[in-house]
Amino acid sequence: MEKNNQNQSEAELGEMFLNPLLESGPDPYICKHFDGNYYFTATTRTHIALRKSATITGISTAERKIIWVPPAEGPYSKNIWAPEIHYIHNKWFIYFTANDGGGDDTRRIYVLENSSENPLEGEWNFIGAVNTELPGLDGTVLQHHNQLYFLYAGYGYFPDYGSALYIAKMKNPWTLEGENILLSAPTAEWEKQGGMAINEGPIFLKRNGKLFLIYSASATWSDDYCLGMLSVNESDDVMDPAAWVKYTEPVFAKDIKNRVFSPGHNSFTQSPDGTEDWIVYHAFSFSEAEGDHRNGKLRNPRIQKFHWNQDGTPNFGIPLPAYTPIKKPSGE
């Protein structure tokens, strides 16, 4: 009987995983491709690396390949942040933030391109900067109704210093055309914690006839860094700010009891069998009060399953504690 219990315990353990996926990996982005693989990127500050895995939790042990290193000097040589990998028009693109080591006014979003079927192979070519009207960061692409849209966090929103979310149509995967339109500015108190008014890290989620725009709010070093949300009907004009509904409270925030602080800068993916939705985000397991800006310790990437409310909106729940067994995504 004892041996049977042991075997059952080992089987159950094999179905579980622990957050975080990695000890370091701010701004995590996971792309589930039709080849059945997951591709993962995160901020490293000094280069861009890519991981490939047949499962989400397998990212923890997946091969990591450095696919691009910036020049030693120049406008995109420093502070390599928030890379995102997208598959557009049968090619791979990575959008990332960089600057020359100076202030926010030198920060821009740049593009790499790779025509290989496997993004860990072939050559990643540097295309250049996206022609945004404002300096900014955290660029992402929305493919919607046969049109490409670019969303980013642009600097220069006043009266509060910080960033706001702008959208523009794309002529091609690296060129914007027309006006950059303001969709969301940090006007609520929960968007202004940590000394700056911030809306950043935009990401899209489509479901139930709606398009959801989830973003990070407040300063990333604050315990109160969190996720906010806007929504619009899929049939509406996404370039019309009046069509979007902005939620008045965070949709995902710190949980002191679970010791999860600063949860934010997320992406979304699905389980291997496509039956479950998962949020991917970074967080700390300790408060900013427990050290001088956490003594330089890094945010780490975590995943958890989320559900849908009866009204068709996503319900992300509360962030689960780290190093606690969680059932693996369905199909792993």
N, C-alpha and C positions, 0 to 999 in steps of 0.2 A: 504493500500500500504506500509506504514511504517513497519507494522508487517511482511509482506512478505519479505521485504528487510532485516529485522532483522533475520528472519529464514534462509534466504539465506546466510547471513554473518556467522551465527553460523554453518551452514553446511560446508561452505568453511573453516572455522577455524578448524573444525573437520578433515579436509583432510590435514591439515598443521602440521608441527612440527618445533621446533627451535633447532639449534645447539647452544652449544655442547650437546651431549647426556648426559654427566655427567660433573660435575664441575672439577673432577679430573679423570685421567685415561690415563697416558702415554703409548705408545706402544700398542695401541688397536688391538685386534685380534678377528675377528668374523668368526665362522664356521657355515655354513648352512648345517644341517644334513638332511638325507632322512626321518627322523621322522617328518619333518616339522618345527622343532625348530631351533633357533639361539642360539649358545653358545658363550659367550663373556668372554675374559680375558684381563687383563691390568697389568701394573707394579704397585706394592704396596710397594716394597722394603723389607717388613717384613713377607710376607706370600703369598699364592696363593689363589685367590678367583675366583668363577665361577658364571656367571649369565645365566639364561635360559629364552628365550622369544619366543612367537609364531610370533612376528614381530621384525623388526630391531629397530624401534623407541621405542618399548616396553622395550628395554634394560634399558631405563632411569628409569623405575619403577619396573623392574624385581627383583625377589628374588635374593639376593646375598649370596652365601654360601662359607665359608672358607673351602677349601678341603685339604690344606696341610700347616703345620707350620714347619719351619726348626728347627734343634736343636740349643741350645743356643750358642754352640761353634763348631768349626770345619771348614772344607774346603768349605762347602756349607751352612753356617749359616747366611751370611750377603748379603746385596745388591741383593735381589731377583728381577730380572729384566725380562721383555719381555717374559712372558709365552705365549705359543701357544698351542692350543688344536687341535689334529689331530686324525682322525679315520682311523686306519690301521689294516688290517687283522682281522676285526671284534672286535677290542679292541680300547679303548681310550688311547691316549698318550698325555702327556703335556711335552713340552721341555721348559726349563727355564735357565736363566743365574744366577750364584751365585758365591760368593767367601768367603774368610775367613775374609774379612774386610781390606785386604791388597791392594796391587797394582794390575794393570792390568794383571801382569804375574801369578796371582793366580785365575784369572777368568776362569770359565769353564761352559759348557752346560750340564745340568743334565736332567734325564728322570723320569717321573712318569707314572704308568700304571694302568688302571682300566678295568676290563672285564665286568662290568655291562652295560646293554643296555642304562641306564640313567646315564650320568657321574656325576650327583648330588647325586647319590646313590652308593652303593657298596663301596669298599675300594680302595683308591689310594695308590699303593705300590711304594716305592722309589726303582728304579732300579740301578741308579748310574750315573757316568759321561760318556758322549759320548767320545770315544777314538780319539779325534781330535789330529792332529800332533802339533797344536799350541794352546796356551791359546786364548780364544776368547769369543764371545757372540752372541746372536741373531740367534740361530739355527732354521732352518726350514726344512721340508721334502717335496720332490717332488716325487710323484708317477707317473711314466712315462714309458710306454711300458713294463709293468710287472716288473719294476725294481724300487727300492727305492734309492733315492739320498739325500744326506745331504748337505746343504749349510749353511755356517756360516761366521761371520766376525772374522778373525783371526788377532791377534796382531803380529807385527814383520816385517811388510813391511818397507823396507828402500829404498831410503835415508830419506824419510820423516817419522817421527814417527806417528803412527796411526794404522788403520785397513784396511784390504783388504778382498775381498770375495773369498772363497775357496769352491770347490765342491768335494765330494767323494761318491763312491758307498757304499751302506749299505748291510751288511750281514743279519741283522735283524733290527727292529726299534730302537735299542740302540747301535749297533756295526757297525763301519765303516771297510771297507776292501780296501786295495790298497792305492794309493797315494792321498793326498789332493792337488788338482790342482787349481792354481791361475786363477780365471776368470776375476776379475776386481780389479785394484788398483787405488787409488785416485791420478791421475796425472794432472788433470785440475785444474785451479784456483778456480772454483766454488765448487770443492770438498775439498778445503783446508781452508775454512773460519772458523774463530773462534780460530785459533791458532793450529789446528790439521788437518792432512790429513786423511779423514775418508770415507770409504765405509762400511755401516752396514745395519741392518734391511732388509735382502733380502726376497722377496716374489715373487711367480710365478703367472702368468696369461696365460691361454691357450685359443687361439681363432684363427680362420682363417688360420689354418695350421701352426701357429707359436707358439712359447713359448717365453713369455716376462718375463724378470727378472727385477723387479723394486726394487730399493734400496735407502737408505738414504745417503746423502753426506754432508760433513762438520760437524763441532762440533754441538752437539744438542743444546748447549746454544746460538748459533749464530742465528741472524735473518735470515741468509742465508742458514740455514739447509733446505734441499730440496730433491726432488726425481730425481734420474737418472734412465736410462733404458738401458738394453741390449736385443737383440732378436736373435733367432735362428730358423731355420726351424724345425718343429716337427720330421721330418725324419732324421735330422742330429744327429751326436754324441754330446750329451750335455757335454761330458767330454773333448771335443776338444776346447780349447780356441780360436783357429783360426776360428771356425764355428760361433762364436758369433759376432754380430755387436754391438758396443757400441755407443750410441748416444752422440753427442758432447755438448749438452746443457741440462739443467734440463727439465724434463717433467712436473713438478709441483713445484711451488716456491712461495715465499711470495708475498703478494699484499698489498702495503702500503695504497692504497685508501680504500680497504676493511678492513684494520687493521687486517690482518692475517699474523702472523710472525712464522717462523720456522716450516712450515708444513712438516710432515715427519712420518717415521716409520709406514707404512700403512699396510693394508690388503685389500682384496676384497671380495665382496659377491654379491648376486643377490636378487631382490625383491621377495616377497613370491610367486608371480605367474610366476617367472622366466623370465619375459620379459625385465627387466632392470638390468644394471650393476651399482654397487655402490662401491665407494672407501671409505675406513675407515681410518682415519688418526688423528694424534694429532697436536695441534697448540696452540699458544698464541694469545691473542687479544691485546697485547701491546709489544712494542719494548724493546730490551735489554737496549736501551739508556734511558728508562723510569724508571730505578731502577737498583740496584746492582744485576745483574743476575736475574732480575724480583723479587727480594726480597723473594726468596724461593717459589713463587707461582708456581702452578703445571700446566703442559700441560693438555689439556682436549681433549676427543675424539669427532670427528665430522664425519659426513657422507655427501656425495653428489653424485648425479648421474653423470655418465660419458658416453661418446659416442665413436664411432669408425670412424676413417678416411676412405676415399675411398681406401687407400692402405692397409687397414686391421690392422693398428696400433691404439692403444688406444689414445683417446684425453681427458685428464683429465680437461681441461679448466683452470680456475683460482679459487683459494679457495674463497668460498663465505663468506660474513661477518657473524659473530655470532649474535644470537638473532634476526634474520630476518626470517620471515615465509618462509618455503620451502614445496613444495608438498610432501606428504608422498610417500614412495615406492609403486609401483603398487601392488594391492592385499591386502594392509593393510586395 
